[in-house]
Amino acid sequence: MTLTAVSKTQPDEAIDAILATGQRVFGENRVQEAQARWTERLSGLDGLELRLIGPLQTNKAEDAVVLFDVIETLDREKLARALAEAAQKRGRSPRVLVQVNTGAEPQKAGVLPEAAAALIETARRTYGLTVEGLMCIPPADQEAEPHFALLRDMAERNGLSVLSMGMSGDYETAIRCGATHVRVGTALFGERNRP
Ligand SMILES: *Cc1c(COP(=O)(O)O)cnc(C)c1O
């Protein structure tokens, strides 16, 4: 089980303090903010793994493949194509998770559960991406457990081993449901500054 420390909007001192404990896996939800924070730090740090956990626009795909080791938010074919082209151009191929909108919430990113298998297949076969797992953010007003269970079953059916699920409020449930990566921000850093 891997702890992804969600460092979005946190001040530099807070990140340095977590780095000093040996934490090396970090999640960011905006490409530009992550570039500003990590580009310089990267050169001095061995074993750092950066994971993009926020929505990605196709026009940021190149910046994303240069900076991130894992992109957790693939949710449409157009983005798969943009990532494949960016990887080719920049000579760097992050691993990918498919984000599933398990609650089918209209305002939320993620592929609908019934369309996930096709997207996984297309991302692998047509675009040659290394799809290693699934990610979800359950609806805020529902119990998380059925969503985590759905994601786990989908991963099993599609032969995927990585499950990124669980945040500060529900990571224990997620671990019980088989999470391999939990994304924890406030429980680790304290409240975020509003961007
Ligand atoms: C901000 C964020 C988190 C961390 O949320 P906390 O409740 O602060 O732990 C996890 N996942 C995603 C996708 C996020 O945007």
PDBQT file of the ligand as one rigid body, heavy atoms in Angstrom, charges set to zero:
ROOT
HETATM    1  C1  LIG A 201      -7.328  17.021  -3.144  1.00  0.00    +0.000 C 
HETATM    2  C2  LIG A 201      -7.447  15.623  -3.598  1.00  0.00    +0.000 A 
HETATM    3  C3  LIG A 201      -7.197  14.555  -2.704  1.00  0.00    +0.000 A 
HETATM    4  C4  LIG A 201      -6.843  14.742  -1.243  1.00  0.00    +0.000 C 
HETATM    5  O1  LIG A 201      -7.972  15.126  -0.533  1.00  0.00    +0.000 OA
HETATM    6  P1  LIG A 201      -7.947  15.189   1.074  1.00  0.00    +0.000 P 
HETATM    7  O2  LIG A 201      -9.379  15.098   1.428  1.00  0.00    +0.000 OA
HETATM    8  O3  LIG A 201      -7.336  16.487   1.435  1.00  0.00    +0.000 OA
HETATM    9  O4  LIG A 201      -7.169  14.041   1.572  1.00  0.00    +0.000 OA
HETATM   10  C5  LIG A 201      -7.278  13.261  -3.210  1.00  0.00    +0.000 A 
HETATM   11  N1  LIG A 201      -7.602  13.022  -4.495  1.00  0.00    +0.000 NA
HETATM   12  C6  LIG A 201      -7.861  14.019  -5.365  1.00  0.00    +0.000 A 
HETATM   13  C7  LIG A 201      -8.202  13.671  -6.763  1.00  0.00    +0.000 C 
HETATM   14  C8  LIG A 201      -7.800  15.339  -4.938  1.00  0.00    +0.000 A 
HETATM   15  O5  LIG A 201      -8.060  16.323  -5.830  1.00  0.00    +0.000 OA
ENDROOT
TORSDOF 0
